[in-house]
């Protein structure tokens, strides 16, 4: 019984946390900026063809962060779904 409650609670918390992180990043861009600075270091936000962007690292940190948060959200949804007590 407690295993179902723990999985359900963890699934809900995981989904809420990933959604809130996504929302905060969309509003402030603070999380993706911090992630880009950690991964790229001095290469972060250098001009490429006269435009400043984070593509100097070879990827777009916003897309990688969004993809990771979607995966975490789906993991939480799977935990929530598997924790439901099935009746026969």
N, C-alpha and C positions, 0 to 999 in steps of 0.2 A: 504494500500500500504506500509506504513512504517513498519507495523507488519511483512510483508513478508521479507522486507530488513533486519530488526533487527534479525529475526530468521535465515535468510540465513547467515548474517555476523557472528552471534554467533556460528552457526554450523561450518562454515569454520574455525573460530578462535579456536574452541574446537578441531577440528580434527588436525589442524596444531600444536597446543600446545601439545596435547598428543603424536603426532608423534615425535616432537622435544625432549620432555622429555624422550621418549623411546630411541631415538638415543643417547642422552647425557648419559643416564644410561648405554647403551651398550658399549659406548666408555670409560667412566670414572668410572662407578660403584659408583659414588658419591651419587646419589639419593637413591639407595637401601641400601647403607651403613648407610646413615643418618637415613633412615626409620627403619632399624634394631636396631640402637643405641637408637632411641626414644622408640621403642616398647619393646625391651628386656632389656635395661639398662646394668647392670653388667654381665648379662648372655650372651651378644653378643660375638661371636667369641671365645668361649671356646673350648678346645680340646674334641672331641668325638671319642673314640676308637683310640686315637693317632693322629687324623687329626683335624686341626682347621677348623671349619665351623660355619655357622650361624644356624645350625639345633638344637643348644642347646635350642633355644626358642620353638621348636616344629614345625617350619615351615620354608620355604625357602622364604626370603623376595623378591628375584628376581621374583619369580613366582607370588606372590601376587601383586607386583607392575605392572608387565606386564599384569596380568588379569584386574587390575583396569584401566590401560591405554587403554586397548582394549574396555572396557565398556564405557569409556569416549569418545573414538573415534566413537563407534557405536551410542552413544547419539548425537554427532555432526553430523554424517551422517543422522540420523533420522530427526534432526532439519533442515538440509539442504534440505532433500527430501520433507519434509512437507511444506517448505516455497516456493517451486516452484509454480508458478502460473499455474494452470491447465486451458487449453482452451477446450471448448466443441465444 
